[in-house]
């Protein structure tokens, strides 16, 4: 892999502060999506390893919860510093296992590190309250404490950032964690585990296992020592996890699917809207939960918008993420690319028109060149489903109410974007959109300082910002009596 620090490349699960040897000889092959070449064999964990990880986290919990906020902050700060120090290696590992261009991989590493930095600071701001008592002989105090052992399940599209966004607040709150990264991309998670050793995070506080998804998931949802499960992934899987956690009444936070609308009103700055569309659609080859999926454009400017967007898209370079000029990498695997091609072909059969791109380009591989489809109607599958690929779907509207209705016509409610220069409309439309994140004349909405999360079938809970600790804390009410 040509790493400056080869010791960041790990193949064994990280449990109780050590690289654990599994009982099984079965391994998990990690492939490079760009060429489907095998990168490394990673030990395949089953329920036994998951249970050991949970017990290790539970054993480490009293000590970690008993540390001071300053001590926890110091560990998290060191993690952020180490990630910055090893940014190039972490980015290369990420690109090789996930496919995104190196420039995007570096951005993701910085984004992941920003959560360790942010929650290092927020760890020192877990404040309680005193409440005026109903009688003179009582005192009421409210305190907050970590919920306990937290199980984290993360996806393949942001293998470092999604883990950092969960581990950092959990540790800041005084919780310990057991983590299951996606089997396609375990290397970034294991590299973070190596850095946690160097950061001085005690054994058992962070544990990472990859392998038997169903078996590990069963341990995470059923083990009584786990008090919370946090998941980023599809809505279908999220629903199953919520149901499975019900029997042990675990708290859950879910960052699930999205189907983001991108509305452009007739008065919008067209150049800014096109630039915003490029960012909102093509980051990570369209494989993000906040990607713009449904472009809802005012009828009067739709031809101009489509032409300007197609011209900019034509300049994008599709290729191996390791190459310096690549701007669009492969999808995670050929199956994902075939699914996107099938959605496009179905839309064309249903009456959509191809404006730009070749749906058959890269056939037989994980590469898809950017595509623009017009004449999209709200009943098409490509309008209702999360595309997870570099495909722009253009629908049009006449009135503001129509645009809002089209945007809200989805079970999802994660992110939405719209462009207008009318300040009254900017407030009106933002209020009316049923989405947890709304970008107004802005497409770069992800930041550690703001709450990330959705409504409806896009999940519950928020990650990042001052609100990001809430899902990892319990509120304890203390009533002192007999005060004289």
N, C-alpha and C positions, 0 to 999 in steps of 0.2 A: 504493500500500500504506500510505500515511500513516506512513512511517517517520520517526523523528527524525533518523536518519542514512541517507539514501537510498543512500550509497555501499556499504552492506552488501549491496545487491541486485545480484548479479552474474549474467552470462549466458554467460561464456566459461570454458573450462577454465583451471585454474591449474597452470602447468608452469614449473619452474625460476624460481620467484619472480615470474612475470609472467602477465598475462591473455593467453593464447595465442589467435591466430586460426587456426581450422581450415581445411584445404584444401577441405572440402566445404561446399556451401551448405545442406545439410540441417540442420534444426533439430529440437529436442525441445520439445514443448509441455507446459508444466506447468499442470495444472488445479487449481482449487479443488474438493475433493470435495463440498462442501456444495451447490454449484450447477452444477458442471461448467463454469464459466466459465474461459476461458484466462487465465492470470496473466502469462505471459512465455514467450518463445521462447529456449531455451538451445542453444548450439552443440552439435552432435552429433559426438562423437568416435568415431574408428575405430581400427584397429590402429596406424596411423602415429602418432597422438597418444599412444596408450598406450606405444608403444615409446620415443618421445621422453621421456615421463614417467619411464620406467624408467631410461633412460640418464642423465637429469638427477639422479635419486635416487642412482644409482651414482656419478656424478661428485662429488656433494656428500657422499657417505658418509665418505671419509677425514678431511675437515675436521671434520664433525660428531662422528664417533667419537673424534676427538682432543681435543675440548673437555673441560674438566673437568666433573665432576658438578655442581659449583656453578654453572657457566655454563649447563648444560642446565636445571638447576633454576630458574634465573632466568627463562629463556624460558617455561617452563611456568607458573611463577607469574604472569608477566605475562599469559599467555593466560587464566588463571582470572580475573584482575582485569578484563581487558577484557570477558570474557563477562558478568561481574556488572554492569559499567558499561553494557553494551548489552543487558541482559536483556529489556527490553520489545520492542525491535526484533527481536531473535532469536526471541522467542516469537511475535510476530505473523507473521513469515515462516514459522515452523514451522506455526502454525495454518492459514494460508492454503494451504500446499501439502499438508498432511497431514490436517487436519480436526479434530484434538483441541481441546477447549476451551482458551481462553487460560490459565486457571489451571493446567491440566495442562501446557501448553506451557512456562510459566514454571518449573514444577517440573522439567521435563526439562532445561531450560537450566542450572538450578542443579546438577542431577545430573551433566550432562556436564562442567560446570566443576569439579565436585568431583574428577573423575579427573585433571584437569590439576593441581589443588592437591595431591592425594594423591601423585601420581607425581613432582611437583616435590620432595617430601620423600623419597620412596623412591629417587630417583636417587642420593642421597648414601649409600645403605645397600646398595650392591651389594658385599657382602663376599666374600672368598675364604677359604682355609684354608692352614695348614701341617700337614703330616702327618709323624709320626715315620718316618724312613727305615729301611730294613732293614740298612743298613751305615753305618759312621761317616763314610765319604767322600762320602755323598750327602745332598742336601737335597730335599725334595718340597714344592712350592708349587702350590696350586690357585687359578687366577684365573678371572674371568668377564668376557666381553666381548660386545657386541652382535652379534646373528646376521648383520646386514647389511641389505640392502634388503628391506622388508616390503610385501607387497601386501595391501590391506584391501578387503573387499567388504561393504557394509552394507545393511540393509533399509530399507523405507519407514516402519515403525511407530514407530521412534525415530531419526529421521534425524540428530539432533545427538548424543544420548547414545551410540549405538552407535559413532559415529565417534570421539568423545572417549575412549571406553573402549578403543579400539585405538591411536589415535595417541599418547596420553599415555604409556603404558608403553613403546611402541616408541621414542619420542624420548628418554625417560628412560634407556633402555638404550644409547643411542648409535646407534640405527638410523635410517634414513631411510624414508619411506613413499610409496607410490603408492596412491591410493584411488579406488574406484569406488562412488559412492553409488547408491541405487536411482533409476531414471529418473523415477519419480513424484515424488521428493522430493530433487532435487539442490541446492536453494537454500540449505538449512541448511548443507550441506557447503561450498558456495562462500563463504558468509558467514564460516565458521570460517577459511577460507583467507585472506580479507581481514584478519581479526584476527591471523593468524599473521604477516603482513607488519608490522603495527603492533607486534607483540610482539618483533620483531627476530629471528625465526627465519630463518636463512640461506636463500638461494635453493636450491631443489632438495631441501630436507629434507622438505617437504610438497608433494605433487602430487595434483591431483584432476581426474578425467576422468569424464564421463557420456556415454552414447550406446550404441554397439553392444555389447550385453551379451555376446554370444558371442565377438565378435572381441577385445574387451578382456580377457575372461576367458581366452582362449587365450594372449594375451601374458603375462598374469599367471601362468598355470600352466606355461608352457613356457620363458620367458626365463631364461637361465642366471644372470643377475645377481640375480634374485629368490631369496632364500634361505628365505623363509617366506611362507605365505599364511594369512591369518586371515579367517574368513567367519562372518557371522551371517545365517541364513535357513533355508530349508526343508531337511529331511533329504534329500530326493531330490536337490536341487542340491548339497548338501554331499557326498554320496557321489560324484557325478560329478567334483567338484573334487578330492577326495582321489585318485581314480583318475587324473585328468589330471596331478596333481602327482607321481605315482609315477615317471614317466620321468626327471625331473630330481631326484628324491629330496629334494623340498622338505619342510621341516617344516610341518605344518599345525595350526591350532587351529580347532575348529568349535563354534559355539554354534547348535545346530539346533532342530528342532521340539520341542514339549512337549505333554503331555496331562495336566495336573496334576490329581490327586485332591484333594478337600477332604472330609476325614472328620470327622464330628461324633459323638462318643460320647455315650451316654445321660447321663453325669455332667457333661457340658460346661456351662459358663456360656452359656446359650442366647443371651442378648443380645450377649455378646462374639462368639459364633460367627456370628451374623447380621451384625454390623458387619464382622467379618473377611471374610465372604462378599461383602459389597457392595464392599469394597476389592479383594479378590482377583479378582472377576469383571468389574467394570464399568470399571476404569481403561482408558482409551483405547478405549472401546466394546468391550472384550473382545479387542482386537487386540494381545495381548502373549503372548510365548512362555511366561511363567510364570502366565498366567491360569488360575484354577480352571475346569476343563472338566467334571469328573465329581464331582458332589456325592454322597457316600456317607454316608447318615445312618442312625443307629440307628433301628430300626423304631418303638420306643416314643415317640420325640420327633419323628418325621418330619412328622406333620401340623402340630404347633406351629411347627416350623422353617419349613416351607413357607408357613404363614400369615404369620408375622412377616416373612419375606423379601419376600413379595409386597406387603405393606403398605409396606415401605420402598422397594421398587422403584417403586411407583405415584407416589412423590414426585419421581422423577428427571425432569428436564427434557431432552427430546431436541431438538436444534436446531443451528443454525450455531455453530461453535466461537467465533466472534467476539462473540457475544452474551453479556452478563455472566451471565445466569442459566442458561446451557447447562451441563449436566453430562454428557450423552452426545452426542458429535458424530457425524458420518457415518462409515461405513466408508470405506476408501480409495477405492473406486469402486463403481459399480453392479454390476459383475461379482462383486465380493466379497460384496456384499449378497445378490445372487441365489443365490450358492452357499450362504450360511447359510440362506436361506429354503428352499432345496431340501433341506438336511439336516433342517430342522425338519419339513417336509412328509413326508419319508420316515419319520422317527421316528413321526409321528402315524399313518401308514399301518401301521407295524409294531406299533402298540399303545400308544404313549405317550399320556399325557393332558395336555391344555393346562390349566395352573393359572392362568396370568396372561399378559397380553400378546396382541397380535394379529399373527400371522405375515404378514398381508397389509398391515399398516400401512407406509406409505412405499413401497409397491410402485412400481417404475419409477424409484426414486431410490437413493441410497446410505444412506438412513436406515433403521434398524431399531429399533423400540422394544424394551425389555427383555422377555424371554420366560422363563417357567418351565414346564418339562415334568416330569411325574412318571411313575411306572411304567416307568422306563428299565431295560432289561436290557443285560448286558455284550456281547451279540452285535450290538447296534444300531450302525450306522455312526456315529451321533452320539456314541456312547460311546467308539468306537475312534479317531476322527479328531479332529484339532485343529480346534475350531470357529471360532476367530478372529472371534467376534461376541458380542453381549450375550445369550447364551442359557444358562440354568441347566438342567442335567439332573439329576434327582433319582432315585437308586437307594437301596435300603435294605439293612440287614444286621442280623443277630442277634448274632453272636459276633465278637470281636476278630480272630480268624484269618481269618474270612470277609472282613472289611473290608480287611485287609492283602492278601489274595489278589486282591480286586477292584481295589485300588489299583495293584498291581504287574502287573496283566493288561494290559500295553501295551508296545509296543516302545520307548516313550520313557522318559526318566528324568531330566528336568530339575528340576522343582519339585513339591513335595507339601506339603499343609497338613493339620493335624489339631488338634482341640480336645478336651481332656480335663482334668479336675482331679485325676486320679490320677497321682501322680508316678512310680509304678512303670511304669504304662502309657506314660507320656511317653517314658521311656528305651527300653522294649521296642519300641514301635511305630516310633520314630525309627530304631532299629537295623535293623528289618526292612524298611523302605521302601527300594526301589532307586532312589533319586533323589539328585542331587547337592546339592540345596537342600531343606531341610525346615523349615517354619515350625510351631512348636508353640505354640498359642494366640496366633499372630501371623501376619498376612498381609503386612505391609510388610517384605519380606525383602531388597530390593535396596538396597545401599549400597556405596560405594567401599571400605570397610574390610574387607569380607568377600569370599571367593572365589565368583565366579559361574560356574557351568558344570554340565554334566550327565553322566549315564551312558548306557550303551546307545546307542540311535539318536539321542539328544539331543546327541551330540558328544563332544569331548575338549578338554582344556585348561581353564584357569581365567582369568577376567578380574577385575581389581580385587584389593585386599588386598596383603599382602607377597608372595603367591604369583604375583601378576599379572605380575611381571617375568620369571619363569622361562621362559616361552615365547618370550621375545625375547633370551635370553642363551645363549651357548655356554660350556661349562665346559672350561677348558684346564689340563691337568696338565703341570707343568714339573719335570723331574728334573735337578738340578744334580749333576754328578759331579766327582770329583777334588778334593774339599774336604779340605784338610789344615790 
